[in-house]
Amino acid sequence: MTDVPLAYDQWAPADGRWSPWVKPVLFHPRNWSLRLQVISSLPEVDANWAPPADGSWALVIDAPGTESLSLAIALARRGWRPVPLYNGVPSMLSPLVDVIPLIAGIEALGGELARLPLKPDAPPVFLLDSRRMSGMPREKTFDNRWVVTPQDLPSANRLRYHGITQVAMVLAPPVAEDLASVLNRWQEGGLVLHHQISAERQPLDVPRPRWFRSLRERFLVMWGLRRSSAGGFGGYIPEPSKGGG
């Protein structure tokens, strides 16, 4: 089985322009050790809809579970650099979001990804799990719900500095509120947004969201989520203690 340093280098090569944005949570040794299942391959998907990997586009995939990885490897074969942003901690203790298949998928695809002739400045395809806020926290469950923030992705200025002027969002409508904050900032920063549905690409306008426009609003959205001491989001909800009268 692939060890952690090798797997991380496969997805975040040292010379990769977008490697600093790869979330290390699923590569943490404690989390990586939970990959009890083995995925030999993922379903093949069509990526002929993708714009040319000429450096003027970035992609964002917000799909459930390993669907984002299936799309990622198909796009990597066309010259795109996958950038996993998964930030939920895995657990065997009744997790609200099962991310262990993501670890297995990352391991299964790492070898092929490393063999592809991707350039260090290959355009990015940012990977999110659309299930990140699924489930209802309750006692004796592991609450690993998470959100994406503007700080988790490059700014519009950085993307434009590297020649990126357009972004295609591969997601099912509506746009999740946490992601809308990122997209609105990109939009205000001069990037042209598109919504990619199968082979059809449409203009996308993202109104200013209610949240994330200030530290106070960000705190309100993050309130109730459980940060892990090892990074990312995840914490066990214990059964309430029963005190005597």
ABEGO torsion letter per residue (X at the ends): XBBAAAAAAAABBAABAAAAABBAAAABAAAAAABABBBABBBBBBAAABBBBAGABBBBBBBBEAAAAAAAAAAAAAGBBBBBABABBBBABGBABBAAAAAAAAAAAAAAAAABBBBAABBBBBBBBAAAABEBBBBGBBBABBBBBAAABBBAAAAAAAGBABBBBBBBOBBBAAAAAAAAAAAAAGBBBBBBBEABBBBBBBBBBABGABAAAAAAAABGBBBBAAEEBEBBBBBBBBBBX
